[in-house]
């Protein structure tokens, strides 16, 4: 271990900038000494030639967080090479270091300080190590408001909209949220709306009457339902809970699809297929300063490690193809299929929705026929689940370097209906014989799906069965009828197809879908761009 930076906090000026480039060695691991920061008021950064054997906490935050109206009263510093980010407030880092020390963890990994922000070689190396760094940490501390100030649970932040925070929420074994808290310890009880749950998360003060931590999973549930109760040790009783009044919980968002997707992605009860599908949904609703980071930030979650040197910072398309190709080579499903029914398929890679615009701050947005809209406004949080009468696991297969996905799947001939013809097809009852189903696709188009082998059907377009899907809500699976999901594909060259749209069909036709035959498809390629309904 080598000390590469050692500065007394008393020497920090109003415009001080930390720069480790003159003393650090590229492609090394670095940790901030929490004990020195809290007890000796020193910013000490240690460098390791091998992966650290000491326990450390990691920090998850946003580069541009909540504005600080009292900034003039805070001692802050910036970091060379990261001037576009908010400065680091000494007191915020003190809270994080204290939370780490309370768990007998003496070091912290903070990317702003532990990566040479002025050295591309070190940055690229660190990106490939990022998954391992978060996977191996003893604790991850979420600072939803950023490094400039702590925020209370009632204040909404942009943490959930940032690309890298997804990996930081999923990979560590222990993730807590650090927030402003003026009360004492207690239990955090999400407001389920059906009476209080028998248990909840812990509220553990960090600096008394200033801050506390609670497990991320409970904060997510509290935000999904919009509120929480607190039961303190003095009034808690195992047979009769006496919580205080309901409080707002919006620190990670306010009942947004982004939040529900994160809850599904971090759920201990869903299958790997369902969680992977939710990870893709989360990534689509997030943003980053570099489009390429939207791939690098999730590749480790699928067991893939792409070389950052191989892609330009705007080459999200090329990196997405490489990631999908690697996932399929592992034998995993194409879990990205159908992640956003109401967003048009990509004009260059139709098995994915159009990629949103990204930025250093704010939310992911996508162009629609009615102008730009937030991606999460067009998302339905559903995940693949086991079906009632047939193997419903989403397709596996292979992908070439141009993004064509080759796979086998159940399918039926489909015909796009021109105009707005009136159909009198009666609703299907479970168990009755089905020969044709009329479907309304997510993009507003209408289709007739026919029994496989029907005569006089031009087999250029098909409804491809993706699987059965359930909506997400914490703790329950709501009753849901339209959970049979299909993708409409059209042939544009011999044995080459592109995705046109998606549809949700009634559960009552599952027996008919079970009779569909299988066919090999090669889907991808370029199609005429279409605007999502807006």
MIFI-227897 format. One record per residue (C-alpha): x, y, z. Coordinates in nm, 3 decimals. Example, Ala and Ser with C-alpha at 12.3 -4.5 7.8 and 13.67 -1.06 7.14 Angstrom:
2
R,xx,yy,zz
R,1.230,-0.450,0.780
R,1.367,-0.106,0.714
***
This chain:
534
R,xx,yy,zz
R,0.000,0.000,0.000
R,0.131,0.344,-0.096
R,-0.001,0.684,0.009
R,-0.052,0.888,-0.308
R,-0.236,1.183,-0.155
R,-0.230,1.325,0.198
R,-0.376,1.665,0.278
R,-0.508,1.828,0.592
R,-0.868,1.944,0.551
R,-0.769,2.264,0.729
R,-0.555,2.351,0.426
R,-0.848,2.339,0.183
R,-0.921,2.677,0.029
R,-1.248,2.796,-0.125
R,-1.143,2.683,-0.473
R,-0.917,2.390,-0.388
R,-0.874,2.114,-0.649
R,-0.751,1.763,-0.570
R,-0.512,1.620,-0.830
R,-0.349,1.278,-0.782
R,-0.196,1.254,-1.131
R,0.156,1.345,-1.021
R,0.181,1.071,-0.756
R,-0.058,0.791,-0.861
R,0.024,0.508,-1.103
R,-0.229,0.424,-1.376
R,-0.416,0.093,-1.348
R,-0.399,0.063,-0.972
R,-0.663,0.031,-0.700
R,-0.711,0.324,-0.461
R,-0.909,0.379,-0.142
R,-0.980,0.678,0.080
R,-0.885,0.630,0.446
R,-1.213,0.696,0.634
R,-1.056,0.697,0.979
R,-0.802,0.960,0.878
R,-1.078,1.173,0.726
R,-1.304,1.162,1.034
R,-1.057,1.144,1.320
R,-0.750,1.329,1.186
R,-0.924,1.560,0.935
R,-0.700,1.435,0.656
R,-0.785,1.342,0.300
R,-0.557,1.042,0.253
R,-0.574,0.826,-0.059
R,-0.392,0.493,-0.060
R,-0.290,0.299,-0.370
R,-0.271,-0.082,-0.403
R,-0.091,-0.279,-0.675
R,-0.320,-0.580,-0.611
R,-0.690,-0.590,-0.538
R,-0.729,-0.460,-0.181
R,-0.757,-0.725,0.090
R,-0.892,-0.470,0.337
R,-1.263,-0.411,0.383
R,-1.401,-0.101,0.215
R,-1.730,0.075,0.143
R,-1.827,0.209,-0.198
R,-2.024,0.526,-0.273
R,-2.314,0.551,-0.518
R,-2.413,0.904,-0.614
R,-2.488,1.141,-0.903
R,-2.227,1.375,-1.049
R,-2.475,1.658,-1.052
R,-2.703,1.637,-0.752
R,-2.947,1.859,-0.570
R,-2.858,2.230,-0.561
R,-2.730,2.361,-0.229
R,-2.882,2.694,-0.123
R,-2.635,2.716,0.169
R,-2.329,2.630,-0.034
R,-2.141,2.941,0.077
R,-2.130,2.803,0.432
R,-1.986,2.465,0.330
R,-1.624,2.371,0.276
R,-1.597,2.207,-0.067
R,-1.329,2.097,-0.313
R,-1.321,1.983,-0.675
R,-1.123,1.712,-0.855
R,-0.895,1.765,-1.154
R,-1.056,1.621,-1.467
R,-1.406,1.619,-1.316
R,-1.479,1.991,-1.311
R,-1.819,1.938,-1.480
R,-1.942,1.756,-1.168
R,-2.058,1.912,-0.844
R,-1.781,1.985,-0.594
R,-1.743,1.751,-0.297
R,-1.868,1.888,0.034
R,-1.643,1.794,0.323
R,-1.936,1.738,0.559
R,-2.112,1.500,0.316
R,-1.797,1.290,0.283
R,-1.765,1.300,0.662
R,-2.114,1.149,0.699
R,-2.028,0.874,0.448
R,-1.696,0.796,0.618
R,-1.868,0.785,0.957
R,-2.131,0.543,0.824
R,-1.848,0.322,0.703
R,-1.654,0.337,1.030
R,-1.969,0.245,1.227
R,-1.963,-0.088,1.043
R,-1.592,-0.134,1.124
R,-1.499,-0.057,0.764
R,-1.195,0.171,0.750
R,-1.182,0.261,0.380
R,-1.407,0.406,0.113
R,-1.393,0.376,-0.266
R,-1.523,0.692,-0.431
R,-1.471,0.699,-0.807
R,-1.420,1.076,-0.816
R,-1.117,1.045,-0.589
R,-1.001,0.690,-0.660
R,-0.986,0.713,-1.041
R,-0.733,0.936,-1.216
R,-0.990,1.158,-1.386
R,-0.725,1.310,-1.614
R,-0.588,0.975,-1.739
R,-0.784,0.780,-2.005
R,-0.576,0.465,-1.957
R,-0.663,0.453,-1.589
R,-1.029,0.532,-1.660
R,-1.066,0.250,-1.913
R,-0.894,0.006,-1.678
R,-1.114,0.111,-1.387
R,-1.433,0.068,-1.595
R,-1.344,-0.298,-1.652
R,-1.280,-0.337,-1.278
R,-1.596,-0.156,-1.169
R,-1.815,-0.463,-1.133
R,-1.554,-0.639,-0.920
R,-1.505,-0.330,-0.704
R,-1.876,-0.310,-0.617
R,-1.916,-0.687,-0.592
R,-1.634,-0.711,-0.337
R,-1.725,-0.414,-0.117
R,-1.844,-0.472,0.239
R,-2.108,-0.202,0.203
R,-2.235,0.039,-0.062
R,-2.355,0.376,0.064
R,-2.608,0.554,-0.159
R,-2.599,0.935,-0.156
R,-2.911,1.012,-0.366
R,-2.862,1.389,-0.355
R,-2.500,1.376,-0.466
R,-2.178,1.484,-0.293
R,-2.278,1.843,-0.230
R,-2.542,1.784,0.037
R,-2.750,1.515,0.206
R,-3.124,1.512,0.140
R,-3.423,1.397,0.349
R,-3.642,1.101,0.251
R,-3.917,1.336,0.134
R,-3.702,1.511,-0.130
R,-3.699,1.365,-0.480
R,-3.357,1.320,-0.644
R,-3.212,1.211,-0.978
R,-3.015,0.915,-0.843
R,-3.243,0.660,-1.006
R,-3.205,0.825,-1.347
R,-2.827,0.781,-1.370
R,-2.672,0.495,-1.564
R,-2.399,0.376,-1.328
R,-2.618,0.375,-1.016
R,-2.804,0.068,-1.147
R,-2.499,-0.157,-1.112
R,-2.419,0.006,-0.780
R,-2.766,-0.086,-0.648
R,-2.763,-0.448,-0.764
R,-2.410,-0.582,-0.731
R,-2.306,-0.518,-0.367
R,-2.425,-0.762,-0.101
R,-2.518,-0.479,0.136
R,-2.658,-0.146,0.009
R,-2.781,0.134,0.237
R,-2.916,0.484,0.176
R,-2.767,0.775,0.373
R,-3.009,1.062,0.430
R,-3.093,1.357,0.654
R,-3.257,1.234,0.974
R,-3.315,1.434,1.292
R,-3.491,1.163,1.496
R,-3.352,0.852,1.661
R,-3.331,0.488,1.563
R,-3.635,0.282,1.468
R,-3.801,0.067,1.205
R,-3.878,0.186,0.853
R,-4.218,0.044,0.752
R,-4.336,0.103,0.389
R,-4.704,0.197,0.374
R,-4.846,-0.111,0.203
R,-5.201,0.024,0.212
R,-5.319,-0.308,0.356
R,-5.208,-0.262,0.713
R,-4.853,-0.249,0.841
R,-4.612,-0.532,0.760
R,-4.479,-0.740,1.051
R,-4.127,-0.609,1.000
R,-3.933,-0.349,0.811
R,-3.595,-0.193,0.758
R,-3.375,-0.041,1.023
R,-3.325,0.331,1.072
R,-2.973,0.359,1.213
R,-2.848,0.709,1.301
R,-2.501,0.792,1.168
R,-2.437,1.135,1.316
R,-2.706,1.190,1.584
R,-2.982,1.436,1.483
R,-2.820,1.482,1.143
R,-2.820,1.162,0.937
R,-2.919,0.796,0.928
R,-2.899,0.490,0.702
R,-3.161,0.235,0.594
R,-3.132,-0.067,0.365
R,-3.190,0.027,0.000
R,-3.452,-0.245,-0.055
R,-3.683,-0.092,0.205
R,-3.632,0.259,0.069
R,-3.724,0.133,-0.279
R,-4.047,-0.021,-0.148
R,-4.126,0.295,0.048
R,-4.086,0.505,-0.267
R,-4.288,0.261,-0.480
R,-4.586,0.294,-0.244
R,-4.514,0.659,-0.173
R,-4.484,0.663,0.205
R,-4.361,0.499,0.524
R,-4.417,0.480,0.899
R,-4.159,0.476,1.176
R,-4.177,0.258,1.484
R,-3.929,0.356,1.751
R,-3.781,0.113,2.007
R,-3.961,0.290,2.293
R,-4.310,0.219,2.157
R,-4.249,-0.090,1.947
R,-4.435,-0.401,2.055
R,-4.432,-0.732,1.870
R,-4.804,-0.781,1.921
R,-4.929,-0.427,1.870
R,-4.740,-0.177,1.656
R,-4.782,0.188,1.740
R,-4.611,0.377,1.458
R,-4.600,0.751,1.422
R,-4.783,0.928,1.140
R,-4.726,0.850,0.774
R,-4.435,1.029,0.606
R,-4.359,1.086,0.240
R,-4.089,0.877,0.074
R,-3.968,1.024,-0.256
R,-3.590,1.022,-0.224
R,-3.551,0.775,-0.514
R,-3.854,0.895,-0.704
R,-4.230,0.900,-0.667
R,-4.406,0.582,-0.784
R,-4.231,0.587,-1.123
R,-4.184,0.299,-1.368
R,-3.809,0.352,-1.320
R,-3.853,0.276,-0.952
R,-4.073,-0.029,-1.011
R,-3.822,-0.167,-1.262
R,-3.541,-0.128,-1.007
R,-3.754,-0.306,-0.747
R,-3.802,-0.596,-0.988
R,-3.433,-0.600,-1.084
R,-3.328,-0.624,-0.718
R,-3.603,-0.866,-0.611
R,-3.495,-1.186,-0.435
R,-3.813,-1.362,-0.544
R,-3.807,-1.324,-0.923
R,-3.621,-1.553,-1.163
R,-3.294,-1.455,-1.330
R,-3.484,-1.414,-1.658
R,-3.727,-1.168,-1.498
R,-3.450,-0.972,-1.327
R,-3.243,-0.951,-1.646
R,-3.546,-0.820,-1.835
R,-3.593,-0.556,-1.565
R,-3.225,-0.457,-1.584
R,-3.265,-0.376,-1.954
R,-3.575,-0.171,-1.869
R,-3.388,0.016,-1.597
R,-3.101,0.094,-1.834
R,-3.337,0.228,-2.100
R,-3.485,0.477,-1.852
R,-3.146,0.604,-1.734
R,-2.893,0.840,-1.881
R,-2.523,0.924,-1.868
R,-2.285,1.187,-1.999
R,-2.149,0.932,-2.250
R,-2.389,0.708,-2.448
R,-2.137,0.422,-2.432
R,-2.162,0.414,-2.053
R,-2.521,0.290,-2.082
R,-2.367,-0.039,-2.195
R,-2.053,-0.044,-1.980
R,-2.262,0.025,-1.668
R,-2.468,-0.296,-1.707
R,-2.231,-0.539,-1.882
R,-2.104,-0.685,-1.554
R,-2.461,-0.763,-1.448
R,-2.473,-1.014,-1.734
R,-2.126,-1.155,-1.669
R,-1.971,-0.972,-1.966
R,-1.656,-0.757,-1.970
R,-1.619,-0.555,-2.292
R,-1.298,-0.366,-2.372
R,-1.369,0.010,-2.342
R,-1.083,0.082,-2.586
R,-1.281,-0.088,-2.864
R,-1.563,0.168,-2.869
R,-1.601,0.541,-2.909
R,-1.793,0.727,-2.642
R,-2.097,0.760,-2.874
R,-2.095,0.400,-3.003
R,-2.384,0.274,-2.795
R,-2.512,0.072,-3.090
R,-2.189,-0.123,-3.145
R,-2.143,-0.192,-2.775
R,-2.506,-0.302,-2.738
R,-2.463,-0.554,-3.019
R,-2.141,-0.683,-2.860
R,-2.310,-0.717,-2.520
R,-2.617,-0.895,-2.663
R,-2.393,-1.125,-2.867
R,-2.191,-1.218,-2.558
R,-2.507,-1.283,-2.355
R,-2.639,-1.523,-2.620
R,-2.303,-1.698,-2.645
R,-2.337,-1.779,-2.275
R,-2.664,-1.957,-2.353
R,-2.883,-1.695,-2.187
R,-3.214,-1.566,-2.323
R,-3.263,-1.250,-2.527
R,-3.396,-1.077,-2.216
R,-3.412,-0.737,-2.388
R,-3.702,-0.838,-2.617
R,-4.020,-0.645,-2.544
R,-3.872,-0.414,-2.280
R,-4.060,-0.110,-2.415
R,-4.369,-0.191,-2.620
R,-4.468,0.173,-2.662
R,-4.134,0.291,-2.800
R,-4.071,0.225,-3.169
R,-3.814,-0.041,-3.259
R,-3.473,0.103,-3.337
R,-3.436,0.203,-3.701
R,-3.093,0.035,-3.704
R,-3.140,-0.250,-3.456
R,-3.508,-0.335,-3.446
R,-3.488,-0.598,-3.170
R,-3.419,-0.304,-2.937
R,-3.629,0.009,-2.890
R,-3.494,0.339,-3.016
R,-3.212,0.450,-2.790
R,-3.292,0.758,-2.579
R,-3.085,1.072,-2.573
R,-2.837,1.084,-2.285
R,-2.686,1.370,-2.087
R,-2.476,1.441,-1.779
R,-2.789,1.530,-1.581
R,-3.165,1.499,-1.606
R,-3.375,1.210,-1.735
R,-3.367,0.989,-2.044
R,-3.585,1.127,-2.325
R,-3.691,0.987,-2.661
R,-3.837,1.153,-2.970
R,-4.204,1.070,-3.038
R,-4.464,1.184,-3.290
R,-4.569,1.445,-3.035
R,-4.218,1.567,-2.954
R,-3.967,1.456,-2.691
R,-4.100,1.263,-2.392
R,-3.944,1.104,-2.088
R,-3.879,0.736,-2.153
R,-4.035,0.627,-1.826
R,-4.368,0.779,-1.937
R,-4.378,0.516,-2.214
R,-4.279,0.215,-2.003
R,-4.494,-0.068,-1.871
R,-4.314,-0.257,-1.595
R,-4.379,-0.621,-1.674
R,-4.151,-0.920,-1.648
R,-4.150,-1.266,-1.813
R,-4.299,-1.541,-1.600
R,-4.390,-1.906,-1.630
R,-4.688,-1.977,-1.854
R,-4.980,-2.210,-1.793
R,-4.948,-2.462,-2.074
R,-4.624,-2.438,-2.267
R,-4.258,-2.366,-2.230
R,-4.263,-1.987,-2.223
R,-3.899,-1.898,-2.167
R,-3.797,-1.616,-2.400
R,-3.590,-1.709,-2.708
R,-3.222,-1.793,-2.706
R,-3.006,-1.797,-3.020
R,-2.710,-1.620,-3.175
R,-2.626,-1.276,-3.310
R,-2.391,-1.161,-3.583
R,-2.177,-0.847,-3.578
R,-2.440,-0.643,-3.763
R,-2.702,-0.712,-3.498
R,-2.914,-0.979,-3.666
R,-3.060,-1.212,-3.403
R,-3.115,-1.572,-3.519
R,-3.355,-1.779,-3.309
R,-3.646,-2.023,-3.313
R,-3.982,-1.934,-3.165
R,-4.350,-2.015,-3.177
R,-4.527,-1.801,-3.434
R,-4.842,-1.754,-3.640
R,-4.903,-1.572,-3.971
R,-5.018,-1.213,-3.922
R,-5.158,-0.950,-4.157
R,-5.151,-0.577,-4.094
R,-5.499,-0.427,-4.136
R,-5.502,-0.113,-4.348
R,-5.698,0.177,-4.206
R,-5.939,0.154,-3.918
R,-6.172,-0.126,-4.024
R,-6.443,-0.226,-3.781
R,-6.415,-0.587,-3.663
R,-6.688,-0.775,-3.487
R,-6.476,-1.059,-3.353
R,-6.630,-1.164,-3.023
R,-6.413,-1.185,-2.710
R,-6.251,-1.526,-2.676
R,-6.353,-1.748,-2.389
R,-6.107,-1.981,-2.229
R,-6.113,-2.323,-2.395
R,-6.300,-2.231,-2.713
R,-6.154,-2.300,-3.057
R,-5.965,-2.006,-3.203
R,-5.883,-1.954,-3.570
R,-5.815,-1.582,-3.582
R,-5.742,-1.309,-3.329
R,-5.755,-0.937,-3.395
R,-5.475,-0.751,-3.220
R,-5.411,-0.385,-3.147
R,-5.038,-0.323,-3.142
R,-4.864,-0.076,-2.912
R,-4.792,0.162,-3.201
R,-5.161,0.189,-3.292
R,-5.150,-0.052,-3.586
R,-5.402,-0.337,-3.615
R,-5.328,-0.697,-3.705
R,-5.510,-1.022,-3.769
R,-5.329,-1.330,-3.639
R,-5.429,-1.657,-3.804
R,-5.403,-2.024,-3.725
R,-5.068,-2.162,-3.840
R,-5.106,-2.312,-4.186
R,-5.408,-2.103,-4.284
R,-5.451,-2.084,-4.659
R,-5.420,-1.761,-4.860
R,-5.196,-1.598,-4.597
R,-4.882,-1.437,-4.735
R,-4.611,-1.550,-4.487
R,-4.413,-1.226,-4.493
R,-4.530,-1.110,-4.153
R,-4.562,-1.311,-3.833
R,-4.669,-1.275,-3.473
R,-4.377,-1.419,-3.275
R,-4.457,-1.542,-2.924
R,-4.229,-1.387,-2.661
R,-4.381,-1.531,-2.346
R,-4.618,-1.468,-2.058
R,-4.563,-1.149,-1.861
R,-4.675,-1.020,-1.521
R,-4.679,-0.658,-1.398
R,-4.464,-0.570,-1.097
R,-4.590,-0.443,-0.764
R,-4.401,-0.502,-0.436
R,-4.516,-0.808,-0.249
R,-4.797,-0.911,-0.485
R,-4.869,-1.013,-0.845
R,-5.178,-0.818,-0.959
R,-5.446,-0.994,-1.161
R,-5.367,-0.928,-1.526
R,-5.546,-1.040,-1.841
R,-5.338,-0.920,-2.135
R,-5.020,-1.106,-2.048
R,-4.961,-1.297,-2.374
R,-4.688,-1.097,-2.548
R,-4.607,-1.112,-2.919
R,-4.368,-0.930,-3.151
R,-4.477,-0.857,-3.509
R,-4.196,-0.910,-3.760
R,-4.186,-0.844,-4.134
R,-3.956,-0.988,-4.399
R,-3.758,-0.719,-4.584
R,-3.503,-0.947,-4.756
R,-3.487,-1.323,-4.807
R,-3.496,-1.472,-4.455
R,-3.427,-1.132,-4.304
R,-3.688,-0.971,-4.079
R,-3.730,-0.658,-3.873
R,-3.955,-0.595,-3.574
R,-4.256,-0.373,-3.646
R,-4.434,-0.351,-3.312
R,-4.557,-0.549,-3.014
R,-4.895,-0.648,-2.876
R,-5.044,-0.776,-2.551
R,-5.307,-1.046,-2.605
R,-5.566,-1.190,-2.371
R,-5.470,-1.472,-2.139
R,-5.772,-1.675,-2.256
R,-5.606,-1.772,-2.585
R,-5.309,-1.944,-2.419
R,-5.428,-2.288,-2.535
R,-5.433,-2.166,-2.896
R,-5.087,-2.012,-2.866
R,-4.966,-2.349,-2.741
R,-5.057,-2.497,-3.083
R,-4.842,-2.251,-3.278
R,-4.558,-2.412,-3.467
R,-4.194,-2.306,-3.441
R,-4.000,-2.126,-3.710
R,-3.648,-1.990,-3.742
R,-3.614,-1.613,-3.767
R,-3.330,-1.374,-3.832
R,-3.443,-1.036,-3.698
R,-3.255,-0.706,-3.691
R,-3.148,-0.480,-3.968
R,-3.258,-0.140,-4.084
R,-3.619,-0.041,-4.124
R,-3.799,0.283,-4.189
R,-3.797,0.481,-3.865
R,-4.131,0.513,-3.688
R,-4.222,0.748,-3.408
R,-4.357,0.601,-3.086
R,-4.711,0.707,-3.007
R,-4.692,1.039,-2.826
***
